[in-house]
Amino acid sequence: MSDLSNLTNDLAASWRSLIAEWSTTRQSWRDKIADRFEREFWEDLEREMPRLLEIMAAMDDQFNRADQMMRE
């Protein structure tokens, strides 16, 4: 397993944990500031993080292929 793969897995696990924490927090934090945070920051993260994780996994795959080719 490559370092990038390890980083991707760690980031994915941290992201799942953050989603759970935000869900719990949002249940009790209900004001204009929370709405603003969700709108200006959280929604972007929700939209972009899955794509980032996909890109990192694809990069890891390409690095692994390149490494295999160099070893042949």
mmCIF file of the N, C-alpha and C atoms, coordinates in Angstrom:
data_MODEL
# 
_entry.id   MODEL 
# 
loop_
_atom_site.group_PDB 
_atom_site.id 
_atom_site.type_symbol 
_atom_site.label_atom_id 
_atom_site.label_alt_id 
_atom_site.label_comp_id 
_atom_site.label_asym_id 
_atom_site.label_entity_id 
_atom_site.label_seq_id 
_atom_site.pdbx_PDB_ins_code 
_atom_site.Cartn_x 
_atom_site.Cartn_y 
_atom_site.Cartn_z 
_atom_site.occupancy 
_atom_site.B_iso_or_equiv 
_atom_site.pdbx_formal_charge 
_atom_site.auth_seq_id 
_atom_site.auth_comp_id 
_atom_site.auth_asym_id 
_atom_site.auth_atom_id 
_atom_site.pdbx_PDB_model_num 
ATOM 1   N N  . MET A 1 1  ? 0.861   -1.181 0.000   1.00 0.00 ? 1  MET A N  1 
ATOM 2   C CA . MET A 1 1  ? 0.000   0.000  0.000   1.00 0.00 ? 1  MET A CA 1 
ATOM 3   C C  . MET A 1 1  ? 0.903   1.239  0.000   1.00 0.00 ? 1  MET A C  1 
ATOM 4   N N  . SER A 1 2  ? 0.604   2.171  -0.869  1.00 0.00 ? 2  SER A N  1 
ATOM 5   C CA . SER A 1 2  ? 1.453   3.359  -1.000  1.00 0.00 ? 2  SER A CA 1 
ATOM 6   C C  . SER A 1 2  ? 1.120   4.405  0.063   1.00 0.00 ? 2  SER A C  1 
ATOM 7   N N  . ASP A 1 3  ? 2.029   5.345  0.173   1.00 0.00 ? 3  ASP A N  1 
ATOM 8   C CA . ASP A 1 3  ? 1.780   6.449  1.099   1.00 0.00 ? 3  ASP A CA 1 
ATOM 9   C C  . ASP A 1 3  ? 0.530   7.226  0.701   1.00 0.00 ? 3  ASP A C  1 
ATOM 10  N N  . LEU A 1 4  ? 0.344   7.429  -0.616  1.00 0.00 ? 4  LEU A N  1 
ATOM 11  C CA . LEU A 1 4  ? -0.843  8.157  -1.071  1.00 0.00 ? 4  LEU A CA 1 
ATOM 12  C C  . LEU A 1 4  ? -2.109  7.375  -0.748  1.00 0.00 ? 4  LEU A C  1 
ATOM 13  N N  . SER A 1 5  ? -2.057  6.089  -0.892  1.00 0.00 ? 5  SER A N  1 
ATOM 14  C CA . SER A 1 5  ? -3.210  5.252  -0.541  1.00 0.00 ? 5  SER A CA 1 
ATOM 15  C C  . SER A 1 5  ? -3.523  5.369  0.943   1.00 0.00 ? 5  SER A C  1 
ATOM 16  N N  . ASN A 1 6  ? -2.478  5.328  1.765   1.00 0.00 ? 6  ASN A N  1 
ATOM 17  C CA . ASN A 1 6  ? -2.681  5.495  3.207   1.00 0.00 ? 6  ASN A CA 1 
ATOM 18  C C  . ASN A 1 6  ? -3.282  6.856  3.527   1.00 0.00 ? 6  ASN A C  1 
ATOM 19  N N  . LEU A 1 7  ? -2.773  7.897  2.881   1.00 0.00 ? 7  LEU A N  1 
ATOM 20  C CA . LEU A 1 7  ? -3.311  9.247  3.105   1.00 0.00 ? 7  LEU A CA 1 
ATOM 21  C C  . LEU A 1 7  ? -4.768  9.344  2.667   1.00 0.00 ? 7  LEU A C  1 
ATOM 22  N N  . THR A 1 8  ? -5.079  8.735  1.538   1.00 0.00 ? 8  THR A N  1 
ATOM 23  C CA . THR A 1 8  ? -6.455  8.753  1.032   1.00 0.00 ? 8  THR A CA 1 
ATOM 24  C C  . THR A 1 8  ? -7.390  8.052  2.010   1.00 0.00 ? 8  THR A C  1 
ATOM 25  N N  . ASN A 1 9  ? -6.965  6.898  2.499   1.00 0.00 ? 9  ASN A N  1 
ATOM 26  C CA . ASN A 1 9  ? -7.782  6.159  3.472   1.00 0.00 ? 9  ASN A CA 1 
ATOM 27  C C  . ASN A 1 9  ? -7.956  6.946  4.763   1.00 0.00 ? 9  ASN A C  1 
ATOM 28  N N  . ASP A 1 10 ? -6.879  7.567  5.216   1.00 0.00 ? 10 ASP A N  1 
ATOM 29  C CA . ASP A 1 10 ? -6.962  8.381  6.441   1.00 0.00 ? 10 ASP A CA 1 
ATOM 30  C C  . ASP A 1 10 ? -7.895  9.569  6.246   1.00 0.00 ? 10 ASP A C  1 
ATOM 31  N N  . LEU A 1 11 ? -7.784  10.223 5.100   1.00 0.00 ? 11 LEU A N  1 
ATOM 32  C CA . LEU A 1 11 ? -8.652  11.365 4.816   1.00 0.00 ? 11 LEU A CA 1 
ATOM 33  C C  . LEU A 1 11 ? -10.110 10.930 4.727   1.00 0.00 ? 11 LEU A C  1 
ATOM 34  N N  . ALA A 1 12 ? -10.369 9.806  4.082   1.00 0.00 ? 12 ALA A N  1 
ATOM 35  C CA . ALA A 1 12 ? -11.747 9.299  3.971   1.00 0.00 ? 12 ALA A CA 1 
ATOM 36  C C  . ALA A 1 12 ? -12.320 8.983  5.358   1.00 0.00 ? 12 ALA A C  1 
ATOM 37  N N  . ALA A 1 13 ? -11.517 8.370  6.204   1.00 0.00 ? 13 ALA A N  1 
ATOM 38  C CA . ALA A 1 13 ? -11.986 8.052  7.559   1.00 0.00 ? 13 ALA A CA 1 
ATOM 39  C C  . ALA A 1 13 ? -12.238 9.327  8.358   1.00 0.00 ? 13 ALA A C  1 
ATOM 40  N N  . SER A 1 14 ? -11.349 10.288 8.227   1.00 0.00 ? 14 SER A N  1 
ATOM 41  C CA . SER A 1 14 ? -11.532 11.572 8.925   1.00 0.00 ? 14 SER A CA 1 
ATOM 42  C C  . SER A 1 14 ? -12.770 12.289 8.417   1.00 0.00 ? 14 SER A C  1 
ATOM 43  N N  . TRP A 1 15 ? -13.001 12.211 7.122   1.00 0.00 ? 15 TRP A N  1 
ATOM 44  C CA . TRP A 1 15 ? -14.174 12.855 6.529   1.00 0.00 ? 15 TRP A CA 1 
ATOM 45  C C  . TRP A 1 15 ? -15.459 12.220 7.065   1.00 0.00 ? 15 TRP A C  1 
ATOM 46  N N  . ARG A 1 16 ? -15.486 10.892 7.138   1.00 0.00 ? 16 ARG A N  1 
ATOM 47  C CA . ARG A 1 16 ? -16.675 10.217 7.701   1.00 0.00 ? 16 ARG A CA 1 
ATOM 48  C C  . ARG A 1 16 ? -16.905 10.635 9.143   1.00 0.00 ? 16 ARG A C  1 
ATOM 49  N N  . SER A 1 17 ? -15.837 10.747 9.894   1.00 0.00 ? 17 SER A N  1 
ATOM 50  C CA . SER A 1 17 ? -15.942 11.179 11.289  1.00 0.00 ? 17 SER A CA 1 
ATOM 51  C C  . SER A 1 17 ? -16.462 12.618 11.376  1.00 0.00 ? 17 SER A C  1 
ATOM 52  N N  . LEU A 1 18 ? -15.959 13.477 10.517  1.00 0.00 ? 18 LEU A N  1 
ATOM 53  C CA . LEU A 1 18 ? -16.397 14.870 10.512  1.00 0.00 ? 18 LEU A CA 1 
ATOM 54  C C  . LEU A 1 18 ? -17.870 14.989 10.127  1.00 0.00 ? 18 LEU A C  1 
ATOM 55  N N  . ILE A 1 19 ? -18.312 14.196 9.183   1.00 0.00 ? 19 ILE A N  1 
ATOM 56  C CA . ILE A 1 19 ? -19.732 14.185 8.805   1.00 0.00 ? 19 ILE A CA 1 
ATOM 57  C C  . ILE A 1 19 ? -20.589 13.834 10.012  1.00 0.00 ? 19 ILE A C  1 
ATOM 58  N N  . ALA A 1 20 ? -20.183 12.804 10.740  1.00 0.00 ? 20 ALA A N  1 
ATOM 59  C CA . ALA A 1 20 ? -20.944 12.385 11.918  1.00 0.00 ? 20 ALA A CA 1 
ATOM 60  C C  . ALA A 1 20 ? -20.957 13.483 12.978  1.00 0.00 ? 20 ALA A C  1 
ATOM 61  N N  . GLU A 1 21 ? -19.814 14.108 13.203  1.00 0.00 ? 21 GLU A N  1 
ATOM 62  C CA . GLU A 1 21 ? -19.730 15.189 14.194  1.00 0.00 ? 21 GLU A CA 1 
ATOM 63  C C  . GLU A 1 21 ? -20.593 16.382 13.782  1.00 0.00 ? 21 GLU A C  1 
ATOM 64  N N  . TRP A 1 22 ? -20.550 16.734 12.503  1.00 0.00 ? 22 TRP A N  1 
ATOM 65  C CA . TRP A 1 22 ? -21.355 17.869 12.042  1.00 0.00 ? 22 TRP A CA 1 
ATOM 66  C C  . TRP A 1 22 ? -22.842 17.559 12.192  1.00 0.00 ? 22 TRP A C  1 
ATOM 67  N N  . SER A 1 23 ? -23.232 16.345 11.874  1.00 0.00 ? 23 SER A N  1 
ATOM 68  C CA . SER A 1 23 ? -24.635 15.957 12.011  1.00 0.00 ? 23 SER A CA 1 
ATOM 69  C C  . SER A 1 23 ? -25.100 16.098 13.459  1.00 0.00 ? 23 SER A C  1 
ATOM 70  N N  . THR A 1 24 ? -24.279 15.642 14.378  1.00 0.00 ? 24 THR A N  1 
ATOM 71  C CA . THR A 1 24 ? -24.606 15.766 15.802  1.00 0.00 ? 24 THR A CA 1 
ATOM 72  C C  . THR A 1 24 ? -24.652 17.230 16.229  1.00 0.00 ? 24 THR A C  1 
ATOM 73  N N  . THR A 1 25 ? -23.652 17.984 15.807  1.00 0.00 ? 25 THR A N  1 
ATOM 74  C CA . THR A 1 25 ? -23.586 19.408 16.165  1.00 0.00 ? 25 THR A CA 1 
ATOM 75  C C  . THR A 1 25 ? -24.783 20.163 15.610  1.00 0.00 ? 25 THR A C  1 
ATOM 76  N N  . ARG A 1 26 ? -25.130 19.872 14.370  1.00 0.00 ? 26 ARG A N  1 
ATOM 77  C CA . ARG A 1 26 ? -26.207 20.611 13.701  1.00 0.00 ? 26 ARG A CA 1 
ATOM 78  C C  . ARG A 1 26 ? -27.558 20.390 14.362  1.00 0.00 ? 26 ARG A C  1 
ATOM 79  N N  . GLN A 1 27 ? -27.727 19.275 15.034  1.00 0.00 ? 27 GLN A N  1 
ATOM 80  C CA . GLN A 1 27 ? -28.990 19.011 15.719  1.00 0.00 ? 27 GLN A CA 1 
ATOM 81  C C  . GLN A 1 27 ? -29.246 20.014 16.841  1.00 0.00 ? 27 GLN A C  1 
ATOM 82  N N  . SER A 1 28 ? -28.167 20.497 17.455  1.00 0.00 ? 28 SER A N  1 
ATOM 83  C CA . SER A 1 28 ? -28.346 21.436 18.567  1.00 0.00 ? 28 SER A CA 1 
ATOM 84  C C  . SER A 1 28 ? -27.953 22.875 18.215  1.00 0.00 ? 28 SER A C  1 
ATOM 85  N N  . TRP A 1 29 ? -27.176 23.056 17.170  1.00 0.00 ? 29 TRP A N  1 
ATOM 86  C CA . TRP A 1 29 ? -26.742 24.400 16.778  1.00 0.00 ? 29 TRP A CA 1 
ATOM 87  C C  . TRP A 1 29 ? -27.645 24.880 15.646  1.00 0.00 ? 29 TRP A C  1 
ATOM 88  N N  . ARG A 1 30 ? -28.652 25.635 16.007  1.00 0.00 ? 30 ARG A N  1 
ATOM 89  C CA . ARG A 1 30 ? -29.650 26.077 15.029  1.00 0.00 ? 30 ARG A CA 1 
ATOM 90  C C  . ARG A 1 30 ? -29.847 27.580 15.138  1.00 0.00 ? 30 ARG A C  1 
ATOM 91  N N  . ASP A 1 31 ? -28.957 28.314 14.499  1.00 0.00 ? 31 ASP A N  1 
ATOM 92  C CA . ASP A 1 31 ? -29.116 29.761 14.436  1.00 0.00 ? 31 ASP A CA 1 
ATOM 93  C C  . ASP A 1 31 ? -28.570 30.263 13.102  1.00 0.00 ? 31 ASP A C  1 
ATOM 94  N N  . LYS A 1 32 ? -28.561 31.574 12.936  1.00 0.00 ? 32 LYS A N  1 
ATOM 95  C CA . LYS A 1 32 ? -28.112 32.149 11.661  1.00 0.00 ? 32 LYS A CA 1 
ATOM 96  C C  . LYS A 1 32 ? -26.639 31.870 11.392  1.00 0.00 ? 32 LYS A C  1 
ATOM 97  N N  . ILE A 1 33 ? -25.843 31.820 12.434  1.00 0.00 ? 33 ILE A N  1 
ATOM 98  C CA . ILE A 1 33 ? -24.412 31.544 12.268  1.00 0.00 ? 33 ILE A CA 1 
ATOM 99  C C  . ILE A 1 33 ? -24.212 30.119 11.753  1.00 0.00 ? 33 ILE A C  1 
ATOM 100 N N  . ALA A 1 34 ? -24.940 29.180 12.313  1.00 0.00 ? 34 ALA A N  1 
ATOM 101 C CA . ALA A 1 34 ? -24.852 27.790 11.850  1.00 0.00 ? 34 ALA A CA 1 
ATOM 102 C C  . ALA A 1 34 ? -25.311 27.680 10.399  1.00 0.00 ? 34 ALA A C  1 
ATOM 103 N N  . ASP A 1 35 ? -26.393 28.357 10.077  1.00 0.00 ? 35 ASP A N  1 
ATOM 104 C CA . ASP A 1 35 ? -26.884 28.361 8.698   1.00 0.00 ? 35 ASP A CA 1 
ATOM 105 C C  . ASP A 1 35 ? -25.828 28.922 7.747   1.00 0.00 ? 35 ASP A C  1 
ATOM 106 N N  . ARG A 1 36 ? -25.211 30.011 8.161   1.00 0.00 ? 36 ARG A N  1 
ATOM 107 C CA . ARG A 1 36 ? -24.174 30.640 7.334   1.00 0.00 ? 36 ARG A CA 1 
ATOM 108 C C  . ARG A 1 36 ? -22.970 29.712 7.169   1.00 0.00 ? 36 ARG A C  1 
ATOM 109 N N  . PHE A 1 37 ? -22.515 29.098 8.255   1.00 0.00 ? 37 PHE A N  1 
ATOM 110 C CA . PHE A 1 37 ? -21.395 28.161 8.175   1.00 0.00 ? 37 PHE A CA 1 
ATOM 111 C C  . PHE A 1 37 ? -21.721 27.025 7.209   1.00 0.00 ? 37 PHE A C  1 
ATOM 112 N N  . GLU A 1 38 ? -22.906 26.487 7.356   1.00 0.00 ? 38 GLU A N  1 
ATOM 113 C CA . GLU A 1 38 ? -23.297 25.380 6.493   1.00 0.00 ? 38 GLU A CA 1 
ATOM 114 C C  . GLU A 1 38 ? -23.322 25.803 5.028   1.00 0.00 ? 38 GLU A C  1 
ATOM 115 N N  . ARG A 1 39 ? -23.894 26.951 4.771   1.00 0.00 ? 39 ARG A N  1 
ATOM 116 C CA . ARG A 1 39 ? -24.017 27.454 3.409   1.00 0.00 ? 39 ARG A CA 1 
ATOM 117 C C  . ARG A 1 39 ? -22.672 27.842 2.811   1.00 0.00 ? 39 ARG A C  1 
ATOM 118 N N  . GLU A 1 40 ? -21.831 28.524 3.563   1.00 0.00 ? 40 GLU A N  1 
ATOM 119 C CA . GLU A 1 40 ? -20.588 29.082 3.017   1.00 0.00 ? 40 GLU A CA 1 
ATOM 120 C C  . GLU A 1 40 ? -19.397 28.126 3.078   1.00 0.00 ? 40 GLU A C  1 
ATOM 121 N N  . PHE A 1 41 ? -19.454 27.118 3.943   1.00 0.00 ? 41 PHE A N  1 
ATOM 122 C CA . PHE A 1 41 ? -18.307 26.227 4.089   1.00 0.00 ? 41 PHE A CA 1 
ATOM 123 C C  . PHE A 1 41 ? -18.674 24.749 3.938   1.00 0.00 ? 41 PHE A C  1 
ATOM 124 N N  . TRP A 1 42 ? -19.624 24.311 4.743   1.00 0.00 ? 42 TRP A N  1 
ATOM 125 C CA . TRP A 1 42 ? -19.921 22.884 4.803   1.00 0.00 ? 42 TRP A CA 1 
ATOM 126 C C  . TRP A 1 42 ? -20.428 22.328 3.470   1.00 0.00 ? 42 TRP A C  1 
ATOM 127 N N  . GLU A 1 43 ? -21.334 23.034 2.824   1.00 0.00 ? 43 GLU A N  1 
ATOM 128 C CA . GLU A 1 43 ? -21.895 22.538 1.566   1.00 0.00 ? 43 GLU A CA 1 
ATOM 129 C C  . GLU A 1 43 ? -20.813 22.362 0.507   1.00 0.00 ? 43 GLU A C  1 
ATOM 130 N N  . ASP A 1 44 ? -19.830 23.253 0.483   1.00 0.00 ? 44 ASP A N  1 
ATOM 131 C CA . ASP A 1 44 ? -18.705 23.094 -0.449  1.00 0.00 ? 44 ASP A CA 1 
ATOM 132 C C  . ASP A 1 44 ? -17.913 21.836 -0.137  1.00 0.00 ? 44 ASP A C  1 
ATOM 133 N N  . LEU A 1 45 ? -17.657 21.598 1.146   1.00 0.00 ? 45 LEU A N  1 
ATOM 134 C CA . LEU A 1 45 ? -16.936 20.384 1.532   1.00 0.00 ? 45 LEU A CA 1 
ATOM 135 C C  . LEU A 1 45 ? -17.706 19.128 1.135   1.00 0.00 ? 45 LEU A C  1 
ATOM 136 N N  . GLU A 1 46 ? -18.992 19.118 1.386   1.00 0.00 ? 46 GLU A N  1 
ATOM 137 C CA . GLU A 1 46 ? -19.816 17.964 1.023   1.00 0.00 ? 46 GLU A CA 1 
ATOM 138 C C  . GLU A 1 46 ? -19.787 17.692 -0.474  1.00 0.00 ? 46 GLU A C  1 
ATOM 139 N N  . ARG A 1 47 ? -19.757 18.748 -1.237  1.00 0.00 ? 47 ARG A N  1 
ATOM 140 C CA . ARG A 1 47 ? -19.757 18.622 -2.693  1.00 0.00 ? 47 ARG A CA 1 
ATOM 141 C C  . ARG A 1 47 ? -18.378 18.198 -3.214  1.00 0.00 ? 47 ARG A C  1 
ATOM 142 N N  . GLU A 1 48 ? -17.314 18.743 -2.644  1.00 0.00 ? 48 GLU A N  1 
ATOM 143 C CA . GLU A 1 48 ? -15.974 18.551 -3.193  1.00 0.00 ? 48 GLU A CA 1 
ATOM 144 C C  . GLU A 1 48 ? -15.205 17.362 -2.618  1.00 0.00 ? 48 GLU A C  1 
ATOM 145 N N  . MET A 1 49 ? -15.445 16.997 -1.391  1.00 0.00 ? 49 MET A N  1 
ATOM 146 C CA . MET A 1 49 ? -14.637 15.949 -0.764  1.00 0.00 ? 49 MET A CA 1 
ATOM 147 C C  . MET A 1 49 ? -14.749 14.598 -1.471  1.00 0.00 ? 49 MET A C  1 
ATOM 148 N N  . PRO A 1 50 ? -15.933 14.137 -1.840  1.00 0.00 ? 50 PRO A N  1 
ATOM 149 C CA . PRO A 1 50 ? -15.980 12.848 -2.551  1.00 0.00 ? 50 PRO A CA 1 
ATOM 150 C C  . PRO A 1 50 ? -15.156 12.865 -3.843  1.00 0.00 ? 50 PRO A C  1 
ATOM 151 N N  . ARG A 1 51 ? -15.210 13.963 -4.564  1.00 0.00 ? 51 ARG A N  1 
ATOM 152 C CA . ARG A 1 51 ? -14.433 14.062 -5.809  1.00 0.00 ? 51 ARG A CA 1 
ATOM 153 C C  . ARG A 1 51 ? -12.934 14.064 -5.504  1.00 0.00 ? 51 ARG A C  1 
ATOM 154 N N  . LEU A 1 52 ? -12.520 14.772 -4.471  1.00 0.00 ? 52 LEU A N  1 
ATOM 155 C CA . LEU A 1 52 ? -11.109 14.780 -4.084  1.00 0.00 ? 52 LEU A CA 1 
ATOM 156 C C  . LEU A 1 52 ? -10.633 13.373 -3.760  1.00 0.00 ? 52 LEU A C  1 
ATOM 157 N N  . LEU A 1 53 ? -11.429 12.638 -3.014  1.00 0.00 ? 53 LEU A N  1 
ATOM 158 C CA . LEU A 1 53 ? -11.048 11.262 -2.661  1.00 0.00 ? 53 LEU A CA 1 
ATOM 159 C C  . LEU A 1 53 ? -10.955 10.380 -3.905  1.00 0.00 ? 53 LEU A C  1 
ATOM 160 N N  . GLU A 1 54 ? -11.851 10.573 -4.864  1.00 0.00 ? 54 GLU A N  1 
ATOM 161 C CA . GLU A 1 54 ? -11.782 9.834  -6.126  1.00 0.00 ? 54 GLU A CA 1 
ATOM 162 C C  . GLU A 1 54 ? -10.499 10.169 -6.884  1.00 0.00 ? 54 GLU A C  1 
ATOM 163 N N  . ILE A 1 55 ? -10.169 11.440 -6.938  1.00 0.00 ? 55 ILE A N  1 
ATOM 164 C CA . ILE A 1 55 ? -8.963  11.873 -7.647  1.00 0.00 ? 55 ILE A CA 1 
ATOM 165 C C  . ILE A 1 55 ? -7.717  11.301 -6.985  1.00 0.00 ? 55 ILE A C  1 
ATOM 166 N N  . MET A 1 56 ? -7.674  11.340 -5.667  1.00 0.00 ? 56 MET A N  1 
ATOM 167 C CA . MET A 1 56 ? -6.515  10.791 -4.954  1.00 0.00 ? 56 MET A CA 1 
ATOM 168 C C  . MET A 1 56 ? -6.376  9.294  -5.209  1.00 0.00 ? 56 MET A C  1 
ATOM 169 N N  . ALA A 1 57 ? -7.480  8.572  -5.227  1.00 0.00 ? 57 ALA A N  1 
ATOM 170 C CA . ALA A 1 57 ? -7.437  7.131  -5.495  1.00 0.00 ? 57 ALA A CA 1 
ATOM 171 C C  . ALA A 1 57 ? -6.961  6.873  -6.930  1.00 0.00 ? 57 ALA A C  1 
ATOM 172 N N  . ALA A 1 58 ? -7.425  7.670  -7.874  1.00 0.00 ? 58 ALA A N  1 
ATOM 173 C CA . ALA A 1 58 ? -6.996  7.516  -9.268  1.00 0.00 ? 58 ALA A CA 1 
ATOM 174 C C  . ALA A 1 58 ? -5.502  7.826  -9.414  1.00 0.00 ? 58 ALA A C  1 
ATOM 175 N N  . MET A 1 59 ? -5.043  8.855  -8.729  1.00 0.00 ? 59 MET A N  1 
ATOM 176 C CA . MET A 1 59 ? -3.614  9.180  -8.763  1.00 0.00 ? 59 MET A CA 1 
ATOM 177 C C  . MET A 1 59 ? -2.793  8.031  -8.189  1.00 0.00 ? 59 MET A C  1 
ATOM 178 N N  . ASP A 1 60 ? -3.245  7.465  -7.090  1.00 0.00 ? 60 ASP A N  1 
ATOM 179 C CA . ASP A 1 60 ? -2.535  6.350  -6.490  1.00 0.00 ? 60 ASP A CA 1 
ATOM 180 C C  . ASP A 1 60 ? -2.463  5.187  -7.469  1.00 0.00 ? 60 ASP A C  1 
ATOM 181 N N  . ASP A 1 61 ? -3.550  4.922  -8.159  1.00 0.00 ? 61 ASP A N  1 
ATOM 182 C CA . ASP A 1 61 ? -3.569  3.855  -9.151  1.00 0.00 ? 61 ASP A CA 1 
ATOM 183 C C  . ASP A 1 61 ? -2.542  4.124  -10.257 1.00 0.00 ? 61 ASP A C  1 
ATOM 184 N N  . GLN A 1 62 ? -2.507  5.349  -10.729 1.00 0.00 ? 62 GLN A N  1 
ATOM 185 C CA . GLN A 1 62 ? -1.543  5.704  -11.782 1.00 0.00 ? 62 GLN A CA 1 
ATOM 186 C C  . GLN A 1 62 ? -0.106  5.590  -11.288 1.00 0.00 ? 62 GLN A C  1 
ATOM 187 N N  . PHE A 1 63 ? 0.153   6.034  -10.081 1.00 0.00 ? 63 PHE A N  1 
ATOM 188 C CA . PHE A 1 63 ? 1.503   5.907  -9.519  1.00 0.00 ? 63 PHE A CA 1 
ATOM 189 C C  . PHE A 1 63 ? 1.900   4.436  -9.400  1.00 0.00 ? 63 PHE A C  1 
ATOM 190 N N  . ASN A 1 64 ? 0.970   3.602  -8.962  1.00 0.00 ? 64 ASN A N  1 
ATOM 191 C CA . ASN A 1 64 ? 1.257   2.175  -8.847  1.00 0.00 ? 64 ASN A CA 1 
ATOM 192 C C  . ASN A 1 64 ? 1.552   1.556  -10.208 1.00 0.00 ? 64 ASN A C  1 
ATOM 193 N N  . ARG A 1 65 ? 0.793   1.935  -11.227 1.00 0.00 ? 65 ARG A N  1 
ATOM 194 C CA . ARG A 1 65 ? 1.043   1.440  -12.584 1.00 0.00 ? 65 ARG A CA 1 
ATOM 195 C C  . ARG A 1 65 ? 2.413   1.880  -13.082 1.00 0.00 ? 65 ARG A C  1 
ATOM 196 N N  . ALA A 1 66 ? 2.732   3.139  -12.866 1.00 0.00 ? 66 ALA A N  1 
ATOM 197 C CA . ALA A 1 66 ? 4.042   3.653  -13.286 1.00 0.00 ? 66 ALA A CA 1 
ATOM 198 C C  . ALA A 1 66 ? 5.160   2.905  -12.566 1.00 0.00 ? 66 ALA A C  1 
ATOM 199 N N  . ASP A 1 67 ? 4.984   2.665  -11.287 1.00 0.00 ? 67 ASP A N  1 
ATOM 200 C CA . ASP A 1 67 ? 5.987   1.939  -10.520 1.00 0.00 ? 67 ASP A CA 1 
ATOM 201 C C  . ASP A 1 67 ? 6.173   0.529  -11.063 1.00 0.00 ? 67 ASP A C  1 
ATOM 202 N N  . GLN A 1 68 ? 5.078   -0.135 -11.393 1.00 0.00 ? 68 GLN A N  1 
ATOM 203 C CA . GLN A 1 68 ? 5.164   -1.485 -11.965 1.00 0.00 ? 68 GLN A CA 1 
ATOM 204 C C  . GLN A 1 68 ? 5.891   -1.476 -13.311 1.00 0.00 ? 68 GLN A C  1 
ATOM 205 N N  . MET A 1 69 ? 5.588   -0.469 -14.131 1.00 0.00 ? 69 MET A N  1 
ATOM 206 C CA . MET A 1 69 ? 6.232   -0.370 -15.446 1.00 0.00 ? 69 MET A CA 1 
ATOM 207 C C  . MET A 1 69 ? 7.733   -0.145 -15.285 1.00 0.00 ? 69 MET A C  1 
ATOM 208 N N  . MET A 1 70 ? 8.126   0.639  -14.333 1.00 0.00 ? 70 MET A N  1 
ATOM 209 C CA . MET A 1 70 ? 9.542   0.921  -14.135 1.00 0.00 ? 70 MET A CA 1 
ATOM 210 C C  . MET A 1 70 ? 10.283  -0.304 -13.615 1.00 0.00 ? 70 MET A C  1 
ATOM 211 N N  . ARG A 1 71 ? 9.582   -1.175 -12.940 1.00 0.00 ? 71 ARG A N  1 
ATOM 212 C CA . ARG A 1 71 ? 10.213  -2.379 -12.383 1.00 0.00 ? 71 ARG A CA 1 
ATOM 213 C C  . ARG A 1 71 ? 10.341  -3.490 -13.432 1.00 0.00 ? 71 ARG A C  1 
ATOM 214 N N  . GLU A 1 72 ? 9.632   -3.372 -14.525 1.00 0.00 ? 72 GLU A N  1 
ATOM 215 C CA . GLU A 1 72 ? 9.677   -4.403 -15.566 1.00 0.00 ? 72 GLU A CA 1 
ATOM 216 C C  . GLU A 1 72 ? 10.901  -4.262 -16.431 1.00 0.00 ? 72 GLU A C  1 
# 
